[in-house]
């Protein structure tokens, strides 16, 4: 008898069922079997099948290398052996039911496989994720904000608002343009027509003091003195912050005093680097931010009068969102008809204001208001200037 080699576990189970059915049939028909020549063989080659358990030593079988079937070949089925076992079995005999476990199908990426692909992640509880980070060799310098802005501008994929116009207002004390740092010169305050001073430049001047209401007094006096004093640090005019040591003549701009490492105290005094104490002081002030309401005390009536008296001027007077372009005038013969119990209506008055649009709820437009004369009576004119629309002119004989 030749050695039998099975190609898979399924083939072995089918063969065992078929042989067991034949043995049970032979035992009932023939009481004693003739001596089989298989006894001469070693006991390892004798096969006994009972309850699908064999004493066969599988290590004695020759080992064959598994051959990978091509991807296009269908799974191997064994209908003949299964049907033979089913046909030969009788109702009174032992019945063996064999359930074939489906073989796992490998997923091939070949284009020749026309079978429908199964769901790749079906039934999977979790999946391990790995990432590879490539670090370039050498030093890497991150781009600055200007380079990033230039790169985004070239791509054209971002929307940016129009750049804020440069602030050309200049402080009369330190001569720096625009608002300063909060913990430094701070914001600009209006002193007079086109005259501006930084809050801390004025506050730390020797002559200036602050009231409880937040008004800065003697700012104009400090400005007149500063026009004749030279800073010890930058050697420019406008220095108003002096050293409080007796008989010390060192004087600085506020910004120059910070650069020169002068020491400021909470009682609004300052000592120059030559006279300041060594180390730290409990009364030393190191933070100059001012968040309270502070303004320059001035004679507003005189300031408005000086603006009105000027003829051709390059400046405008603004109160909130209302900008005055021309004050106008009244002749003696117009006084009776061009006033009321509460207001005057000078001819030639012109002002403009930015206010909410009449057409769009979330947009603003410009309203130009003026007073003209018609038939000896005032005529109030409002001109609505809005982008994308023609100018709309509204007139009436009363300002209401």
C-alpha positions as CSV (number, residue, x, y, z in Angstrom):
1,X,0.0,0.0,0.0
2,X,1.3,3.4,-0.9
3,X,1.7,6.3,1.4
4,X,-1.1,8.8,1.2
5,X,-0.4,12.6,1.2
6,X,-3.2,15.0,1.8
7,X,-3.1,18.5,0.3
8,X,-5.1,20.1,3.1
9,X,-6.9,19.5,6.3
10,X,-10.3,19.5,4.5
11,X,-9.1,16.7,2.2
12,X,-8.0,14.6,5.2
13,X,-11.4,15.0,7.0
14,X,-13.3,13.9,3.8
15,X,-11.1,10.9,3.3
16,X,-11.5,9.9,6.9
17,X,-15.3,10.0,6.7
18,X,-15.3,7.9,3.5
19,X,-13.0,5.2,5.0
20,X,-14.9,5.0,8.3
21,X,-18.2,4.4,6.4
22,X,-16.6,1.5,4.4
23,X,-15.1,-0.2,7.5
24,X,-18.4,-0.2,9.4
25,X,-20.1,-1.8,6.4
26,X,-17.4,-4.5,6.1
27,X,-17.6,-5.4,9.8
28,X,-21.3,-6.1,9.6
29,X,-21.1,-8.3,6.4
30,X,-17.9,-10.2,7.1
31,X,-17.3,-11.3,10.7
32,X,-13.6,-12.0,10.3
33,X,-11.3,-10.3,7.9
34,X,-8.4,-12.0,6.4
35,X,-5.0,-11.0,7.7
36,X,-3.9,-7.9,6.0
37,X,-0.4,-7.5,4.7
38,X,-0.4,-4.1,6.4
39,X,0.6,-5.9,9.7
40,X,4.0,-6.4,8.3
41,X,4.4,-2.7,8.1
42,X,5.5,-0.7,11.2
43,X,2.7,0.2,13.5
44,X,3.1,3.9,12.6
45,X,1.7,3.2,9.1
46,X,-1.4,1.4,10.3
47,X,-4.4,3.8,10.3
48,X,-7.3,3.4,12.6
49,X,-10.1,6.0,12.4
50,X,-12.5,6.4,15.3
51,X,-14.3,9.6,16.1
52,X,-12.2,11.4,13.5
53,X,-9.0,10.7,15.5
54,X,-6.0,9.0,13.9
55,X,-2.9,7.5,15.4
56,X,-1.0,8.3,12.2
57,X,2.3,10.1,12.9
58,X,2.2,13.0,10.5
59,X,6.0,13.4,10.8
60,X,6.5,10.2,8.8
61,X,4.7,11.7,5.8
62,X,6.8,13.3,3.1
63,X,6.8,17.1,3.3
64,X,5.8,18.9,0.1
65,X,6.3,22.6,-0.5
66,X,3.0,24.5,-0.7
67,X,2.3,26.0,-4.0
68,X,0.6,29.3,-4.2
69,X,-2.4,29.1,-6.5
70,X,-2.7,31.8,-9.1
71,X,-5.1,34.7,-8.1
72,X,-7.6,33.9,-10.9
73,X,-8.1,30.3,-10.0
74,X,-11.3,29.5,-8.0
75,X,-11.2,27.8,-4.6
76,X,-10.9,24.0,-4.8
77,X,-14.0,22.0,-3.9
78,X,-14.5,18.3,-3.3
79,X,-18.0,17.3,-4.3
80,X,-17.2,13.7,-5.6
81,X,-15.7,12.5,-2.2
82,X,-18.5,14.1,-0.2
83,X,-21.2,12.6,-2.5
84,X,-19.6,9.2,-2.4
85,X,-19.7,9.2,1.4
86,X,-23.3,10.3,1.4
87,X,-24.4,7.7,-1.2
88,X,-22.7,4.7,0.4
89,X,-23.9,5.4,3.9
90,X,-27.1,3.6,4.9
91,X,-29.8,4.8,7.3
92,X,-28.9,2.2,10.0
93,X,-25.2,2.9,9.7
94,X,-23.1,5.6,11.4
95,X,-23.7,9.0,9.8
96,X,-20.8,11.5,9.8
97,X,-21.5,15.1,8.9
98,X,-18.5,17.1,7.7
99,X,-18.7,20.9,7.7
100,X,-16.2,22.6,5.5
101,X,-14.6,25.7,6.9
102,X,-14.2,28.4,4.1
103,X,-10.7,29.1,3.2
104,X,-9.5,32.7,3.7
105,X,-9.2,34.5,0.4
106,X,-6.2,36.6,-0.2
107,X,-6.7,40.1,-1.5
108,X,-4.9,40.6,-4.7
109,X,-4.2,43.9,-6.4
110,X,-4.0,42.3,-9.8
111,X,-6.2,43.9,-12.5
112,X,-7.0,40.4,-13.8
113,X,-9.0,39.5,-10.7
114,X,-12.6,40.2,-11.7
115,X,-14.1,39.1,-8.4
116,X,-15.8,41.8,-6.3
117,X,-13.5,43.0,-3.6
118,X,-14.6,42.5,0.0
119,X,-14.7,45.3,2.5
120,X,-11.2,45.8,3.7
121,X,-11.9,46.9,7.3
122,X,-15.1,45.0,8.0
123,X,-15.2,43.5,11.5
124,X,-11.9,45.2,12.5
125,X,-11.9,46.5,16.1
126,X,-8.8,48.7,15.9
127,X,-5.9,49.4,13.7
128,X,-2.4,50.4,14.5
129,X,-1.3,53.7,12.9
130,X,2.3,54.7,12.5
131,X,3.8,57.9,11.2
132,X,7.2,58.7,9.9
133,X,8.7,62.2,10.5
134,X,11.5,63.3,8.3
135,X,13.8,65.9,10.0
136,X,16.0,67.7,7.5
137,X,19.7,67.9,8.2
138,X,21.3,71.1,9.1
139,X,19.9,74.3,10.8
140,X,16.4,75.3,9.9
141,X,15.4,79.0,10.1
142,X,11.6,79.6,10.4
143,X,10.3,82.3,8.0
144,X,9.5,85.7,9.5
145,X,6.1,87.3,9.3
146,X,7.1,89.5,6.3
147,X,8.2,86.5,4.3
148,X,4.9,84.6,5.1
149,X,2.9,87.7,4.1
150,X,4.8,88.0,0.8
151,X,4.3,84.3,0.1
152,X,0.6,84.5,0.8
153,X,0.4,87.6,-1.4
154,X,2.0,85.7,-4.3
155,X,-0.4,82.8,-3.9
156,X,-3.4,85.2,-3.9
157,X,-5.4,82.8,-1.7
158,X,-6.0,85.2,1.2
159,X,-8.0,88.4,1.7
160,X,-6.4,91.2,3.6
161,X,-7.8,94.6,4.6
162,X,-6.3,97.7,3.2
163,X,-3.2,98.8,5.0
164,X,-3.7,101.4,7.7
165,X,-2.4,104.8,6.6
166,X,0.8,105.9,8.4
167,X,0.3,108.1,11.4
168,X,2.2,111.3,10.7
169,X,1.3,113.0,14.0
170,X,4.4,114.0,15.9
171,X,4.9,114.5,19.6
172,X,6.1,118.0,20.5
173,X,8.3,116.7,23.2
174,X,10.1,113.6,21.9
175,X,9.5,114.2,18.2
176,X,8.4,110.6,17.6
177,X,5.6,109.9,15.1
178,X,2.4,108.1,16.0
179,X,1.1,106.6,19.2
180,X,3.8,105.0,21.4
181,X,3.9,101.8,23.4
182,X,1.4,101.4,26.2
183,X,4.3,100.7,28.6
184,X,6.2,103.7,27.2
185,X,5.3,107.1,25.7
186,X,1.6,105.8,25.4
187,X,-1.1,107.4,23.2
188,X,-1.1,110.9,21.7
189,X,-3.2,113.7,23.3
190,X,-4.3,116.8,21.4
191,X,-2.8,120.0,22.7
192,X,-3.8,122.5,20.1
193,X,-4.5,122.7,16.4
194,X,-2.2,120.1,14.9
195,X,-0.2,119.9,18.1
196,X,0.1,116.5,19.8
197,X,1.9,115.2,22.9
198,X,2.4,111.7,24.2
199,X,0.6,111.1,27.5
200,X,3.7,110.1,29.5
201,X,5.9,112.7,27.8
202,X,3.5,115.4,29.2
203,X,2.8,113.6,32.5
204,X,6.5,113.2,33.5
205,X,7.4,116.8,32.7
206,X,8.5,118.7,35.8
207,X,5.8,121.5,35.6
208,X,2.9,119.2,34.8
209,X,0.5,117.8,37.4
210,X,-2.7,115.8,37.1
211,X,-6.0,116.6,38.8
212,X,-8.5,114.0,40.2
213,X,-10.6,114.4,37.0
214,X,-7.6,113.4,34.9
215,X,-6.7,116.8,33.5
216,X,-3.1,117.6,32.8
217,X,-2.2,121.2,33.9
218,X,0.7,123.4,32.7
219,X,1.4,121.3,29.5
220,X,1.8,124.4,27.4
221,X,4.2,125.9,30.0
222,X,6.3,122.7,29.8
223,X,6.3,122.8,26.0
224,X,7.6,126.4,26.0
225,X,10.4,125.5,28.4
226,X,11.3,122.3,26.5
227,X,11.9,124.3,23.3
228,X,15.0,125.7,24.9
229,X,16.3,122.6,26.7
230,X,18.6,120.0,25.2
231,X,18.4,116.3,26.1
232,X,21.5,114.8,27.7
233,X,21.0,111.5,25.9
234,X,20.1,112.4,22.3
235,X,21.2,116.1,22.3
236,X,17.9,117.3,20.8
237,X,15.5,120.0,22.0
238,X,12.3,119.3,23.8
239,X,13.6,117.7,27.0
240,X,11.3,118.3,30.0
241,X,12.0,115.5,32.5
242,X,14.8,116.5,34.8
243,X,16.6,114.8,37.6
244,X,15.2,115.6,41.1
245,X,18.5,115.6,42.8
246,X,19.4,119.1,44.2
247,X,21.6,121.1,41.8
248,X,21.6,118.3,39.1
249,X,21.1,119.8,35.6
250,X,20.6,116.6,33.7
251,X,17.4,116.7,31.7
252,X,15.9,114.1,29.3
253,X,13.1,113.3,27.0
254,X,10.8,110.6,28.7
255,X,11.8,108.0,26.1
256,X,15.5,108.9,26.4
257,X,15.3,108.6,30.2
258,X,14.1,105.0,29.8
259,X,17.0,104.3,27.4
260,X,19.5,105.9,29.7
261,X,18.2,103.7,32.6
262,X,17.0,106.5,34.8
263,X,15.1,105.5,37.9
264,X,11.4,106.5,38.2
265,X,9.5,106.6,41.5
266,X,5.8,106.3,42.4
267,X,5.7,110.0,43.7
268,X,6.4,111.2,40.1
269,X,10.1,111.9,40.6
270,X,13.1,110.7,38.6
271,X,16.8,110.3,39.3
272,X,19.5,110.2,36.6
273,X,22.0,107.3,36.3
274,X,24.6,109.3,38.3
275,X,22.3,109.8,41.3
276,X,20.0,106.8,41.4
277,X,20.5,104.4,44.3
278,X,22.2,101.1,43.6
279,X,20.0,98.0,43.4
280,X,16.3,98.0,43.6
281,X,14.1,100.5,45.6
282,X,10.7,99.7,47.1
283,X,9.2,102.9,45.7
284,X,10.6,102.3,42.2
285,X,8.1,102.4,39.3
286,X,8.8,100.0,36.4
287,X,5.4,100.0,34.6
288,X,4.2,103.2,32.9
289,X,0.9,102.1,31.3
290,X,-2.0,104.5,32.0
291,X,-5.5,103.1,31.4
292,X,-7.5,105.9,33.2
293,X,-9.1,108.8,31.4
294,X,-6.4,111.6,30.9
295,X,-6.7,114.7,28.8
296,X,-4.9,118.0,28.4
297,X,-6.6,121.0,30.0
298,X,-7.0,123.8,27.5
299,X,-9.2,126.7,26.6
300,X,-11.5,125.2,23.9
301,X,-13.4,128.4,23.2
302,X,-10.2,130.2,22.3
303,X,-9.1,127.2,20.2
304,X,-12.4,127.2,18.2
305,X,-12.2,130.9,17.7
306,X,-8.7,130.6,16.3
307,X,-9.9,128.0,13.8
308,X,-12.9,130.1,12.7
309,X,-10.8,133.2,12.3
310,X,-8.4,131.5,9.9
311,X,-9.3,132.0,6.2
312,X,-7.9,129.3,4.0
313,X,-6.7,126.5,6.2
314,X,-5.5,123.0,5.6
315,X,-7.0,121.5,8.8
316,X,-10.4,120.3,9.7
317,X,-12.1,120.4,13.1
318,X,-13.8,117.1,14.2
319,X,-16.1,116.4,17.0
320,X,-16.9,112.6,17.3
321,X,-18.1,111.5,13.8
322,X,-18.9,115.1,12.7
323,X,-16.3,116.9,10.6
324,X,-16.6,120.7,10.1
325,X,-15.5,122.0,6.7
326,X,-16.8,125.5,6.8
327,X,-18.5,127.6,9.6
328,X,-20.3,130.0,7.3
329,X,-21.3,133.6,8.0
330,X,-24.3,135.8,8.7
331,X,-24.8,139.3,7.4
332,X,-26.6,141.9,9.4
333,X,-29.7,141.8,7.2
334,X,-29.9,138.0,7.6
335,X,-29.9,137.9,11.4
336,X,-33.6,138.1,11.8
337,X,-34.5,135.1,9.5
338,X,-31.5,132.9,10.0
339,X,-31.7,132.0,13.7
340,X,-34.0,130.4,16.2
341,X,-34.3,130.5,20.0
342,X,-31.7,127.7,20.2
343,X,-29.5,127.8,17.1
344,X,-27.9,130.0,14.3
345,X,-28.1,129.1,10.6
346,X,-25.1,130.7,9.0
347,X,-25.1,130.6,5.2
348,X,-22.2,128.6,3.8
349,X,-22.0,126.2,6.8
350,X,-20.8,122.8,5.7
351,X,-20.1,119.6,7.7
352,X,-20.0,115.9,6.9
353,X,-20.7,112.8,8.9
354,X,-20.3,109.0,8.5
355,X,-23.5,107.3,9.4
356,X,-25.6,104.2,8.7
357,X,-26.8,103.8,5.1
358,X,-30.5,104.2,4.2
359,X,-30.2,101.3,1.6
360,X,-28.2,98.6,3.5
361,X,-28.5,97.7,7.2
362,X,-24.8,96.8,7.7
363,X,-23.1,99.5,5.7
364,X,-22.2,103.2,6.3
365,X,-22.1,106.1,3.9
366,X,-21.2,109.8,4.0
367,X,-23.7,112.5,4.6
368,X,-22.7,116.1,3.5
369,X,-24.8,118.7,5.4
370,X,-24.9,122.4,4.3
371,X,-26.9,125.6,4.7
372,X,-27.9,127.8,1.7
373,X,-30.1,130.8,1.1
374,X,-33.3,130.8,-0.9
375,X,-35.8,133.6,-1.2
376,X,-34.3,135.3,2.0
377,X,-34.8,132.1,4.1
378,X,-32.3,129.3,5.0
379,X,-32.4,126.1,2.9
380,X,-31.0,123.0,4.6
381,X,-29.4,120.5,2.2
382,X,-28.3,116.9,2.9
383,X,-26.3,115.1,0.2
384,X,-26.0,111.3,0.6
385,X,-22.7,110.0,-0.9
386,X,-22.6,106.2,-1.2
387,X,-20.4,104.0,-3.3
388,X,-22.2,102.3,-6.2
389,X,-25.1,104.7,-6.2
390,X,-25.8,108.2,-7.5
391,X,-25.7,111.1,-5.0
392,X,-29.0,111.7,-3.4
393,X,-29.9,115.3,-2.5
394,X,-32.5,116.1,0.2
395,X,-33.7,119.7,0.9
396,X,-36.0,121.3,3.4
397,X,-36.7,124.7,5.0
398,X,-36.2,123.4,8.5
399,X,-33.3,121.4,10.0
400,X,-35.7,118.7,11.4
